[in-house]
Amino acid sequence: MARWIALMAITGLLLGAGLAYADTASAGTFASFSGVSWGASPTVSDPFDDDVDGPGSFDGRDIYQGLWWVRGATYDYFRMDLAGAPHDTQYDWAVVYGIYMDGVPAAGASGASDSYVPVELSGIDFIVDWHPAPADVAADALLNPGSGGNLFHWHVWNQAGGTWSTTSLTSFDYWVSFDDVNETAGKNTIQWRVPLASLPSTYDFTGASHDLASDNPTTFDLTEPPFRTPEPATMALMGLGLAGLAAIRKRRQAA
């Protein structure tokens, strides 16, 4: 019996490798997403690099290392780190920072020519993004994520109308933090949460920073390749594996 439990535990962990459960944080602590274990989440690489002048120069629109994703009981969480804090200087900020989701399969999704979607992507069904407003602040000043000019949106493609529907996120659904004094890579972060009820069980996602020109936005940075979220059955197998390991530990302690 012990061998069977051990086998099931190992199988579950292998099939669920790289995934992590996250409990939904309480409203009192939710702003910082403190209930999410980002370190255990898959990281999407970022080879599409916008640092044409080298590290440390105009890096407010450069995605650092990649993206993080974790699935909680009620929400999917996304995290995008930037190499530096965005400022109102040339080449140092993006009009949009977003997560672009392909519903897998993407029947009837948006095309490649879309003002909301980077030209490198197609078949996008959902977008969660941040539209900063650096023009509202003085030159070289740190953006204030809490100001009225900064917008966080959830976009859903409407195939029947061929348009995007847009909903503003509440302050509970995003978290932005910039370290303007010590711009150490990884200290400048944008985070979002999206209700599981608003998403398909499996989808691909990519992160990008870009312009918002009509039908041909300039892409500043892009994470590649897209990450595919696991099937719910895979998440369940991981939970089975963790439960199996707990059972083994309990048996050994009782022996």
N, C-alpha and C positions, 0 to 999 in steps of 0.2 A: 504493500500500500504506500509506504514511504517513497519507494522508487517511482510509483505512478504520480504521486503528488509532485515530486521533484521534476519529473519529465514535463508535466503540465506547466509548472512554474517557469522552467527554462524556455519552453516553446512560446508561452505567452509573452515573455520578456523579449525574446528574439523578434517576434512578429511585431511587437509594439516598440521596438528600439527607437530612441530619439524622440519619443512623445512624452508628454507630461500632462497630468490633470492639474487643474487649478481651481480652487474653491472661489466662488464669487465673494469678493471682499465686501465688508459692510459699508454703508453709506458714509460713515464717519471717517473711514480710512481709504475710501475708494479712489480719491483723486490721484494718488501716486501709484495705483495698481499694485499695492503692497501684497496682495494675495496671490500674485502670479509669480511662478518660479521661472524666470526667463532663461536661466542658465541651462535648464534641462530641455529647452525647446530646440527644434531644428533651426539652423541658420542658413539662409539663402545667400550664396556668394554674390559679390558685386564686382565683376570684371570690367563693366562699362564705366570707366573712370573719367570724370570731368576735370580733374586737377591738371589742366594744361600747363599751369605755371609751377607745378610741383607742390608737394605737401605744405600746408600752412598758408597758401595763397588762394584767396577767393574760394574757400572750402565750405561756405555756408549752404551751398546747394549740392554738395557731394555726400552721397550715402556712405557711411563708414562701415566696412566689413559686410554688411548685408541686413537681412530682416530676421526678426524672431516671430514665432507664432506659437500659441498654446491654446488648447481647448479647455474651457471650464464647464461647469454644470449647466450654465445658462448662456454663456458668451464665448465667442472666439476673440482672442486678443492679438493685436499686432503691435510690433515695436520697430521703429526706424530710427537709427542713430545717424547723426550728421557729423562730419569731420570738424565743423566749426559752427558757431552761432550765426544765423543769417543776419545780415546788416543791410542797410539801405545804401549800398555802394555797388558800383558796376561789377557784375559777375559774381556777386556774393550772396545772392538769394534767388529763389525760384518762385514763380507765381503760384505753383501748385506742388504740394508734396502728397503723394497718394499711394494707396494699395489697390491694384487692379485685378479683379476676380473674373475668371472664366468658369461658368457653371458646370462644365463637364457632364454631358455634352452641351455645347453652346449653341443649340438650335435657335436661330432667330436673334442672335446677339448682334451688338453693334459692329460696324465694319472698321477698317483700318483708317479711314478718313473721318476723323472726329475731333472736334476741338477739345473734348475732355480727355481723350485717350492718346498716349504717345504713339507716334507713327510706327514704331517697331512692334506694336501690339495690335491684336484683332480678336474678335470674338468675346469682348468683355461684356459681362452682364451686370456687374456691381462694382462700385467704387466707393471707398471711404477716403476722404482727403482733408487737407488743411490748405486754406487760401490765406496766406499772410498778407499784410498790407504795409510794407515798409515805407511806402510813399507818405504814410501818415505820421512818420516819426522823423526826427532830425537825422542828417547824414551821420553815419558811423554810430548811431545809437542802437542799442539792443532792442529787438522787437519785443513788444509787450503782448504775450499770447492772450492776456485777458482783456485787451482793448476791443472796442466794438468793431474795428476794422478787420479783425481776424476771424475768419469763418471756418467752421468744421462742418462738412457735409457728408451725407449718405446719398449716393446716386443709384438709381435702378433703371435699367434700359426698358423702355416700353416699346415692344415690337410692333404693336398695332398702330401706334402713333408715330413710330420712328423717332422718338425723342427720349430724353432723360427726365425722370422725375427726381426732384431734389428735396431733401429734408435736412434741416439743421440739427446737429447733434446737441444734446444737453451737456453741461459741464461735467456730468458724471461719466460721459462716454469718451472722454479724451484726456490726455495729460501731456503737457509740453513743458520742458525744462531746458534752459540754456545757461551755460557757464561762460559768461562774457569776460571774466577776469582771467580765468585759467582755461583756455579752450583745449583741454586735453581730449583727445579722440575718445568717443564713447560717453562723454558727459553731456552732450547735446542730443536730446531725445524727443521724439514725437511718438505718442502711443494712442491707440484707438481700441474700442471694444465694439463688437457687433452682435446683436442677439442671434443665437442659433436658429431661432424661428424665422429669421429673415434670410437665411442662407441655405443652399442645398447641402446635403450631408457630405458631399465630396466636391472639391473645386480646386482649380489652380490659381495661384496668385503671384503677382510680381509687384515690386515697388519701384517708384520713379519720382524724380523731380523734373519739372518741365515748365514750359511757357504755356500760354492759353490762347495762342493765335488761332484764327478761324480755320478749321479743318487741317491745319498743318503745324501743330505746336512743336517747337524745338525741344528736344529731349536733352536735359543736362546730365542726368545720371539714371541708370537703370540696373536693377538686380536681375541676374540671369543665373541659371535657368529658372523657369517658374517652379514653385514648390506645389506638389499635389497633397492636399490634406488626406489623411487616411480614412478608409471606410470605417463606419461605426463598429463593425465587427472586429476590426483590428484593435481599436481602442478597448473593446471589451476583453479581447485576448490579453492585452497588457494588464488589465485589471485582474484577470484570472491568474496571470503569472505572479503578480504582487501578492495576491491572496495565498497562492501556493507557497511562496517563500515564507510568508508569515506563519502558515501552518507548520512548515518544517521547523522553523525557529521555536515555535511553541512546543512541539513534540520533543525537541532536543532539551529545552529548559525543564520539561517535566520528567525527562529520563534521569 
